[in-house]
């Protein structure tokens, strides 16, 4: 599997997405430091929100194959400046979270991620595991078998 680093502001859903991608039970957990798992790097939101901590995100991007920029569909603004993905020497995908929230504006979040430079966008409701199979399939490399595919081998 390709390794993905998840970046975004606090409470945008990085840790919940991490739990869903790992097939774990979803429970709230505030990320205090970088969690580097086999195929996922979960980063604290403060790293994306604070200039000096943001330098660490650049370093962790080098440890991943793909950078995932998360943006909650409930956000009133985007942290990501236009064309910011051009500075990354990794593939960058956008991930819109909280798509079923009553205050969600999925189209606006998608526009902001496309403006940042994301060409591939995933739409996720981690608590309902919606969009999770698509991300796992995207991370899959030739020869990888996902858990639900084992029954068909």
TORKOL-4160 file (C-alpha; in steps of 0.2 Angstrom, whole numbers, padded with zeros to 4 digits, m for minus):
153
<pt num="1" X="0000" Y="0000" Z="0000"/>
<pt num="2" X="0005" Y="0018" Z="m0003"/>
<pt num="3" X="0008" Y="0028" Z="0012"/>
<pt num="4" X="m0002" Y="0044" Z="0015"/>
<pt num="5" X="0001" Y="0059" Z="0026"/>
<pt num="6" X="m0015" Y="0067" Z="0032"/>
<pt num="7" X="m0015" Y="0086" Z="0034"/>
<pt num="8" X="m0028" Y="0099" Z="0039"/>
<pt num="9" X="m0033" Y="0110" Z="0053"/>
<pt num="10" X="m0039" Y="0104" Z="0070"/>
<pt num="11" X="m0056" Y="0095" Z="0070"/>
<pt num="12" X="m0057" Y="0092" Z="0052"/>
<pt num="13" X="m0057" Y="0074" Z="0054"/>
<pt num="14" X="m0039" Y="0067" Z="0051"/>
<pt num="15" X="m0039" Y="0055" Z="0066"/>
<pt num="16" X="m0057" Y="0049" Z="0063"/>
<pt num="17" X="m0052" Y="0046" Z="0045"/>
<pt num="18" X="m0036" Y="0037" Z="0051"/>
<pt num="19" X="m0047" Y="0026" Z="0063"/>
<pt num="20" X="m0059" Y="0022" Z="0048"/>
<pt num="21" X="m0045" Y="0018" Z="0036"/>
<pt num="22" X="m0038" Y="0006" Z="0049"/>
<pt num="23" X="m0055" Y="m0002" Z="0052"/>
<pt num="24" X="m0055" Y="0003" Z="0070"/>
<pt num="25" X="m0070" Y="0009" Z="0080"/>
<pt num="26" X="m0073" Y="0027" Z="0079"/>
<pt num="27" X="m0070" Y="0037" Z="0095"/>
<pt num="28" X="m0064" Y="0055" Z="0098"/>
<pt num="29" X="m0046" Y="0057" Z="0101"/>
<pt num="30" X="m0036" Y="0073" Z="0101"/>
<pt num="31" X="m0020" Y="0070" Z="0091"/>
<pt num="32" X="m0006" Y="0078" Z="0102"/>
<pt num="33" X="0009" Y="0072" Z="0091"/>
<pt num="34" X="0012" Y="0064" Z="0074"/>
<pt num="35" X="0006" Y="0046" Z="0073"/>
<pt num="36" X="0016" Y="0037" Z="0060"/>
<pt num="37" X="0007" Y="0020" Z="0056"/>
<pt num="38" X="0011" Y="0008" Z="0042"/>
<pt num="39" X="0002" Y="0017" Z="0028"/>
<pt num="40" X="m0005" Y="0032" Z="0037"/>
<pt num="41" X="0003" Y="0047" Z="0045"/>
<pt num="42" X="m0009" Y="0057" Z="0056"/>
<pt num="43" X="m0003" Y="0074" Z="0060"/>
<pt num="44" X="m0010" Y="0087" Z="0073"/>
<pt num="45" X="m0020" Y="0101" Z="0066"/>
<pt num="46" X="m0009" Y="0114" Z="0075"/>
<pt num="47" X="0004" Y="0109" Z="0063"/>
<pt num="48" X="m0006" Y="0116" Z="0048"/>
<pt num="49" X="m0012" Y="0131" Z="0058"/>
<pt num="50" X="0004" Y="0137" Z="0065"/>
<pt num="51" X="0018" Y="0144" Z="0054"/>
<pt num="52" X="0033" Y="0137" Z="0064"/>
<pt num="53" X="0025" Y="0120" Z="0067"/>
<pt num="54" X="0020" Y="0119" Z="0048"/>
<pt num="55" X="0038" Y="0115" Z="0043"/>
<pt num="56" X="0036" Y="0098" Z="0051"/>
<pt num="57" X="0023" Y="0094" Z="0039"/>
<pt num="58" X="0035" Y="0097" Z="0025"/>
<pt num="59" X="0047" Y="0084" Z="0033"/>
<pt num="60" X="0033" Y="0071" Z="0035"/>
<pt num="61" X="0028" Y="0073" Z="0017"/>
<pt num="62" X="0044" Y="0066" Z="0012"/>
<pt num="63" X="0040" Y="0050" Z="0022"/>
<pt num="64" X="0024" Y="0047" Z="0012"/>
<pt num="65" X="0019" Y="0043" Z="m0006"/>
<pt num="66" X="0004" Y="0054" Z="m0006"/>
<pt num="67" X="m0001" Y="0070" Z="0003"/>
<pt num="68" X="m0020" Y="0071" Z="0009"/>
<pt num="69" X="m0026" Y="0088" Z="0012"/>
<pt num="70" X="m0042" Y="0087" Z="0022"/>
<pt num="71" X="m0055" Y="0100" Z="0022"/>
<pt num="72" X="m0071" Y="0099" Z="0032"/>
<pt num="73" X="m0087" Y="0103" Z="0022"/>
<pt num="74" X="m0092" Y="0114" Z="0037"/>
<pt num="75" X="m0077" Y="0125" Z="0036"/>
<pt num="76" X="m0081" Y="0144" Z="0034"/>
<pt num="77" X="m0063" Y="0146" Z="0026"/>
<pt num="78" X="m0049" Y="0136" Z="0019"/>
<pt num="79" X="m0031" Y="0136" Z="0026"/>
<pt num="80" X="m0024" Y="0131" Z="0009"/>
<pt num="81" X="m0018" Y="0145" Z="m0003"/>
<pt num="82" X="m0021" Y="0144" Z="m0021"/>
<pt num="83" X="m0009" Y="0132" Z="m0031"/>
<pt num="84" X="0000" Y="0127" Z="m0014"/>
<pt num="85" X="0001" Y="0109" Z="m0020"/>
<pt num="86" X="0013" Y="0114" Z="m0034"/>
<pt num="87" X="0026" Y="0116" Z="m0020"/>
<pt num="88" X="0025" Y="0097" Z="m0015"/>
<pt num="89" X="0035" Y="0084" Z="m0024"/>
<pt num="90" X="0022" Y="0071" Z="m0020"/>
<pt num="91" X="0005" Y="0067" Z="m0027"/>
<pt num="92" X="m0008" Y="0078" Z="m0017"/>
<pt num="93" X="m0026" Y="0073" Z="m0015"/>
<pt num="94" X="m0040" Y="0082" Z="m0008"/>
<pt num="95" X="m0052" Y="0074" Z="0005"/>
<pt num="96" X="m0068" Y="0083" Z="0010"/>
<pt num="97" X="m0074" Y="0077" Z="0027"/>
<pt num="98" X="m0091" Y="0078" Z="0036"/>
<pt num="99" X="m0101" Y="0078" Z="0020"/>
<pt num="100" X="m0117" Y="0074" Z="0029"/>
<pt num="101" X="m0116" Y="0087" Z="0042"/>
<pt num="102" X="m0131" Y="0098" Z="0043"/>
<pt num="103" X="m0120" Y="0113" Z="0040"/>
<pt num="104" X="m0110" Y="0105" Z="0026"/>
<pt num="105" X="m0106" Y="0114" Z="0010"/>
<pt num="106" X="m0097" Y="0100" Z="0000"/>
<pt num="107" X="m0096" Y="0110" Z="m0016"/>
<pt num="108" X="m0087" Y="0125" Z="m0008"/>
<pt num="109" X="m0075" Y="0113" Z="0000"/>
<pt num="110" X="m0072" Y="0104" Z="m0016"/>
<pt num="111" X="m0069" Y="0121" Z="m0025"/>
<pt num="112" X="m0056" Y="0126" Z="m0012"/>
<pt num="113" X="m0047" Y="0110" Z="m0013"/>
<pt num="114" X="m0046" Y="0111" Z="m0032"/>
<pt num="115" X="m0040" Y="0130" Z="m0031"/>
<pt num="116" X="m0026" Y="0123" Z="m0020"/>
<pt num="117" X="m0022" Y="0111" Z="m0034"/>
<pt num="118" X="m0030" Y="0095" Z="m0029"/>
<pt num="119" X="m0035" Y="0085" Z="m0045"/>
<pt num="120" X="m0042" Y="0070" Z="m0036"/>
<pt num="121" X="m0055" Y="0073" Z="m0023"/>
<pt num="122" X="m0063" Y="0060" Z="m0011"/>
<pt num="123" X="m0079" Y="0063" Z="m0001"/>
<pt num="124" X="m0079" Y="0055" Z="0016"/>
<pt num="125" X="m0091" Y="0052" Z="0031"/>
<pt num="126" X="m0079" Y="0042" Z="0042"/>
<pt num="127" X="m0092" Y="0038" Z="0055"/>
<pt num="128" X="m0103" Y="0030" Z="0041"/>
<pt num="129" X="m0087" Y="0023" Z="0033"/>
<pt num="130" X="m0093" Y="0032" Z="0017"/>
<pt num="131" X="m0078" Y="0035" Z="0005"/>
<pt num="132" X="m0066" Y="0024" Z="0015"/>
<pt num="133" X="m0066" Y="0010" Z="0002"/>
<pt num="134" X="m0062" Y="0022" Z="m0012"/>
<pt num="135" X="m0047" Y="0029" Z="m0003"/>
<pt num="136" X="m0041" Y="0012" Z="0002"/>
<pt num="137" X="m0042" Y="0006" Z="m0016"/>
<pt num="138" X="m0033" Y="0022" Z="m0022"/>
<pt num="139" X="m0019" Y="0018" Z="m0010"/>
<pt num="140" X="m0018" Y="0000" Z="m0016"/>
<pt num="141" X="m0003" Y="m0006" Z="m0026"/>
<pt num="142" X="m0002" Y="m0020" Z="m0038"/>
<pt num="143" X="m0002" Y="m0036" Z="m0028"/>
<pt num="144" X="m0010" Y="m0029" Z="m0012"/>
<pt num="145" X="m0026" Y="m0037" Z="m0006"/>
<pt num="146" X="m0038" Y="m0027" Z="0004"/>
<pt num="147" X="m0048" Y="m0035" Z="0019"/>
<pt num="148" X="m0064" Y="m0037" Z="0009"/>
<pt num="149" X="m0055" Y="m0044" Z="m0006"/>
<pt num="150" X="m0048" Y="m0059" Z="0004"/>
<pt num="151" X="m0064" Y="m0069" Z="0002"/>
<pt num="152" X="m0063" Y="m0068" Z="m0016"/>
<pt num="153" X="m0045" Y="m0074" Z="m0018"/>
